[in-house]
Amino acid sequence: MINRAVRDTTFAEEASKVRTGHGPDDMATLRSLAINPLRTAGHTNIAAGLREMSDDCFRQPLDLLGLA
């Protein structure tokens, strides 16, 4: 349940224009896939974690996922 509130505040999920078919569920899944590794890495503020990852957007997200 916490992810729902985080997705809404961080990604403005309720303002999303994706409304048909499986789109809303798929987008919620993708947003959760962005949140969960940040939580696992110890980030308590997801918005700040996303900003930190965007500083070096080609290396840091891959390091976070253990792919680099």
Number of C-alpha atoms within 10 A of each C-alpha: 5 6 13 13 12 18 19 15 13 16 15 11 18 10 8 11 9 14 9 8 8 9 12 15 13 12 14 17 12 11 19 16 11 15 21 14 14 22 13 11 11 11 15 11 13 20 17 13 16 17 11 13 18 13 11 10 12 11 13 16 20 12 11 14 12 8 9 10
